[in-house]
């Protein structure tokens, strides 16, 4: 299944990738970056937006193979897998949380 990424817009100062929220929806700022680096992309998304849009856009912008990339964030109870079908509200993510990408570079 291919999800169109045309809903994202980029604002260059500061570098923030945003998606228009639903009416009355609270937005959340999330950072996404490759684990072990200081390079992050900042996203402003609605709390009820599936994170699939965010992780697919991140993989596309950073030229990573989505199929070989895992996303995790450091929740209160330790590292949690980011299920792309879930939302930031369901995962109880807070404003400013960082989602780290882990890429498997092995060639089969």
Backbone as CSV, one residue per row, in Angstrom:
resi,resn,N_x,N_y,N_z,CA_x,CA_y,CA_z,C_x,C_y,C_z
1,UNK,0.836,-1.173,0.000,0.000,0.000,0.000,0.886,1.244,0.000
2,UNK,0.610,2.166,-0.882,1.371,3.405,-0.980,0.542,4.524,-0.380
3,UNK,1.149,5.292,0.510,0.457,6.410,1.143,1.024,7.694,0.568
4,UNK,0.164,8.549,0.033,0.681,9.790,-0.536,1.238,10.703,0.545
5,UNK,2.359,11.338,0.245,3.002,12.221,1.207,2.776,13.683,0.845
6,UNK,1.783,13.948,0.009,1.557,15.299,-0.458,1.003,16.229,0.614
7,UNK,0.622,15.713,1.758,0.043,16.533,2.805,1.093,17.303,3.587
8,UNK,2.356,16.937,3.474,3.398,17.581,4.249,3.899,18.829,3.540
9,UNK,4.149,19.855,4.303,4.773,21.063,3.783,6.022,21.320,4.607
10,UNK,6.959,22.016,4.033,8.210,22.296,4.737,8.312,23.793,4.983
11,UNK,8.640,24.148,6.210,8.916,25.538,6.552,10.399,25.611,6.850
12,UNK,11.105,26.543,6.223,12.551,26.535,6.296,13.138,27.283,7.484
13,UNK,12.388,28.111,8.195,12.988,28.732,9.361,11.990,28.752,10.494
14,UNK,12.154,27.932,11.469,13.112,26.826,11.521,12.636,25.656,10.655
15,UNK,13.506,24.682,10.438,13.159,23.537,9.602,12.121,22.693,10.334
16,UNK,10.886,22.826,9.923,9.776,22.128,10.563,8.878,21.583,9.473
17,UNK,8.591,20.292,9.531,7.724,19.655,8.559,6.367,19.528,9.223
18,UNK,5.348,20.046,8.565,4.049,20.105,9.210,2.969,19.520,8.340
19,UNK,1.929,19.010,8.988,0.753,18.505,8.301,-0.447,19.260,8.852
20,UNK,-1.337,19.711,7.991,-2.500,20.438,8.494,-3.304,19.576,9.465
21,UNK,-3.668,20.136,10.630,-4.422,19.356,11.613,-5.897,19.283,11.259
22,UNK,-6.565,18.308,11.844,-8.021,18.255,11.737,-8.589,19.383,12.591
23,UNK,-9.801,19.754,12.340,-10.427,20.850,13.085,-10.473,20.496,14.567
24,UNK,-9.943,21.391,15.383,-9.964,21.200,16.831,-8.932,20.220,17.367
25,UNK,-8.043,19.755,16.517,-7.058,18.752,16.929,-5.823,19.422,17.535
26,UNK,-5.336,18.881,18.631,-4.102,19.364,19.231,-2.926,18.844,18.413
27,UNK,-1.920,19.694,18.204,-0.733,19.280,17.469,0.405,18.998,18.438
28,UNK,1.340,18.177,17.981,2.479,17.778,18.793,3.752,17.921,17.960
29,UNK,4.803,18.424,18.573,6.116,18.525,17.929,6.908,17.266,18.238
30,UNK,7.373,16.595,17.203,8.198,15.398,17.360,9.471,15.569,16.540
31,UNK,10.575,15.037,17.062,11.831,15.001,16.318,12.053,13.563,15.878
32,UNK,12.595,13.398,14.681,12.931,12.066,14.174,14.366,12.124,13.688
33,UNK,15.186,11.170,14.141,16.582,11.164,13.743,17.208,9.792,13.800
34,UNK,18.325,9.650,13.122,19.085,8.400,13.127,19.789,8.268,14.468
35,UNK,19.617,7.132,15.113,20.192,6.920,16.440,21.706,7.093,16.387
36,UNK,22.236,7.807,17.364,23.673,8.022,17.453,24.159,9.264,16.740
37,UNK,23.246,10.023,16.153,23.630,11.268,15.484,22.850,12.428,16.092
38,UNK,23.294,13.633,15.789,22.601,14.827,16.267,21.677,15.418,15.210
39,UNK,21.592,14.785,14.059,20.762,15.295,12.979,19.325,14.809,13.155
40,UNK,18.393,15.739,13.294,16.985,15.404,13.450,16.143,16.235,12.499
41,UNK,15.044,15.666,12.073,14.019,16.427,11.370,12.897,16.672,12.360
42,UNK,12.335,17.866,12.322,11.262,18.208,13.253,9.930,18.152,12.517
43,UNK,8.953,17.524,13.152,7.621,17.378,12.578,6.587,17.981,13.514
44,UNK,5.594,18.591,12.943,4.438,19.079,13.668,3.244,18.331,13.096
45,UNK,2.690,17.418,13.888,1.590,16.584,13.402,0.447,16.628,14.410
46,UNK,-0.716,16.226,13.950,-1.858,16.115,14.840,-1.715,14.883,15.713
47,UNK,-2.233,14.957,16.915,-2.136,13.826,17.837,-2.859,12.588,17.357
48,UNK,-3.866,12.764,16.484,-4.613,11.610,15.981,-4.177,11.194,14.571
49,UNK,-3.063,11.749,14.095,-2.528,11.377,12.781,-1.706,10.103,12.909
50,UNK,-1.971,9.089,12.081,-1.137,7.882,12.137,0.329,8.230,11.892
51,UNK,1.223,7.647,12.676,2.647,7.936,12.559,3.247,7.396,11.271
52,UNK,2.475,6.625,10.538,2.937,6.087,9.260,3.312,7.215,8.295
53,UNK,2.544,8.288,8.296,2.862,9.426,7.435,4.224,10.009,7.802
54,UNK,4.480,10.114,9.074,5.727,10.696,9.559,6.922,9.817,9.210
55,UNK,6.849,8.513,9.510,8.013,7.645,9.288,8.278,7.417,7.797
56,UNK,7.231,7.365,6.989,7.443,7.235,5.541,8.083,8.496,4.974
57,UNK,7.628,9.651,5.433,8.217,10.903,4.970,9.669,11.002,5.404
58,UNK,9.967,10.613,6.642,11.342,10.651,7.141,12.244,9.736,6.302
59,UNK,11.796,8.516,6.054,12.595,7.574,5.257,12.831,8.129,3.856
60,UNK,11.820,8.745,3.284,11.961,9.313,1.940,12.951,10.474,1.937
61,UNK,12.851,11.374,2.895,13.728,12.548,2.940,15.185,12.186,3.248
62,UNK,15.406,11.095,3.967,16.764,10.713,4.345,17.319,9.578,3.490
63,UNK,16.579,9.176,2.472,16.992,8.116,1.541,17.253,6.789,2.240
64,UNK,16.463,6.483,3.257,16.551,5.188,3.930,15.500,4.247,3.356
65,UNK,15.802,2.951,3.343,14.814,1.966,2.938,13.878,1.741,4.107
66,UNK,12.629,2.095,3.927,11.642,1.982,5.004,11.556,0.548,5.530
67,UNK,11.645,-0.416,4.635,11.514,-1.822,5.028,12.649,-2.278,5.945
68,UNK,13.808,-1.616,5.883,14.967,-1.990,6.703,15.161,-1.070,7.900
69,UNK,14.195,-0.223,8.170,14.342,0.763,9.239,13.308,0.526,10.321
70,UNK,13.761,0.526,11.559,12.883,0.400,12.729,12.868,1.730,13.454
71,UNK,11.737,2.069,14.023,11.588,3.325,14.740,11.224,3.039,16.191
72,UNK,11.932,3.728,17.106,11.690,3.560,18.534,11.778,4.920,19.212
73,UNK,11.130,5.012,20.360,11.277,6.224,21.162,11.408,5.828,22.616
74,UNK,11.998,6.711,23.400,12.275,6.436,24.808,11.089,6.919,25.634
75,UNK,10.207,5.991,25.974,9.023,6.299,26.776,9.384,6.229,28.258
76,UNK,8.415,6.519,29.092,8.646,6.486,30.541,9.076,5.106,31.029
77,UNK,8.584,4.055,30.383,8.903,2.690,30.809,9.985,2.038,29.953
78,UNK,10.794,2.835,29.278,11.895,2.293,28.469,11.634,2.461,26.981
79,UNK,12.494,1.849,26.170,12.385,1.974,24.716,11.144,1.265,24.215
80,UNK,10.387,1.950,23.357,9.164,1.393,22.783,9.239,1.424,21.265
81,UNK,8.738,0.365,20.660,8.644,0.289,19.208,7.547,1.244,18.740
82,UNK,7.786,1.963,17.657,6.778,2.847,17.085,6.002,2.054,16.042
83,UNK,4.751,1.757,16.337,3.869,1.093,15.385,3.310,2.169,14.461
84,UNK,3.652,2.130,13.163,3.230,3.196,12.249,1.712,3.356,12.145
85,UNK,0.970,2.327,12.458,-0.491,2.406,12.370,-1.089,3.167,13.549
86,UNK,-0.325,3.344,14.614,-0.830,4.027,15.810,-0.539,5.522,15.724
87,UNK,-1.147,6.259,16.630,-0.986,7.710,16.661,-0.144,8.117,17.866
88,UNK,0.279,9.363,17.879,1.043,9.887,19.018,0.189,9.864,20.281
89,UNK,-1.112,10.114,20.152,-2.003,10.074,21.311,-2.089,8.666,21.897
90,UNK,-2.220,7.665,21.043,-2.316,6.274,21.507,-1.021,5.846,22.201
91,UNK,0.126,6.264,21.657,1.420,5.910,22.244,1.806,6.818,23.416
92,UNK,0.924,7.764,23.746,1.138,8.702,24.847,2.443,9.482,24.694
93,UNK,2.714,9.899,23.467,3.895,10.702,23.200,3.616,12.135,23.620
94,UNK,4.669,12.812,24.041,4.539,14.188,24.497,5.265,15.120,23.543
95,UNK,4.919,16.386,23.631,5.551,17.410,22.810,7.064,17.384,23.037
96,UNK,7.827,17.317,21.958,9.284,17.308,22.058,9.916,15.929,22.120
97,UNK,9.120,14.862,22.129,9.695,13.510,22.130,10.506,13.276,20.854
98,UNK,11.504,12.395,20.970,12.366,12.072,19.833,12.127,10.626,19.426
99,UNK,11.882,10.417,18.145,11.773,9.076,17.575,13.099,8.792,16.892
100,UNK,13.734,7.688,17.273,15.023,7.321,16.687,14.818,6.238,15.642
101,UNK,15.558,6.349,14.545,15.518,5.325,13.508,16.761,4.447,13.633
102,UNK,16.558,3.182,13.459,17.615,2.182,13.484,17.545,1.445,12.161
103,UNK,18.628,1.463,11.405,18.623,0.872,10.075,19.517,-0.348,10.037
104,UNK,19.004,-1.402,9.412,19.758,-2.629,9.215,20.416,-2.537,7.848
105,UNK,21.733,-2.399,7.831,22.453,-2.235,6.567,22.930,-3.554,5.974
106,UNK,22.551,-4.675,6.575,22.974,-5.959,6.032,22.369,-6.203,4.666
107,UNK,23.121,-6.787,3.797,22.630,-7.124,2.460,22.364,-8.610,2.423
108,UNK,21.167,-8.972,2.031,20.787,-10.392,1.995,21.217,-11.035,0.711
